[in-house]
Amino acid sequence: MSNVVFFHAGCPVCVAAEQTVADALRDDVEKVHLGIQKNRLKEAEAAGVRSVPALVIDGQPFHINHGADLADLK
């Protein structure tokens, strides 16, 4: 089974991606709101996430559209 994490900032672009992409994948996608869970920013960076919304699937980052740079969330 793949490990899937969806990082986002809660912005309209991120919410749309969550509703269309992350929710469509399956129920066990971990959803991390980096605007609220700032303690997970380093984890997102270490996984190669540079902007949100982004999915990380088995350690591989996939950026979806562009809502915000991680630097803007710090």
Secondary structure, DSSP 8 states (H G I E B T S, - for coil): ---EEEEE-SSHHHHHHIIIIIHHH-TT-EEEETTT-GGGHHHHHHTT--EEEEEEETTEEEEEEEEEEGGGG-
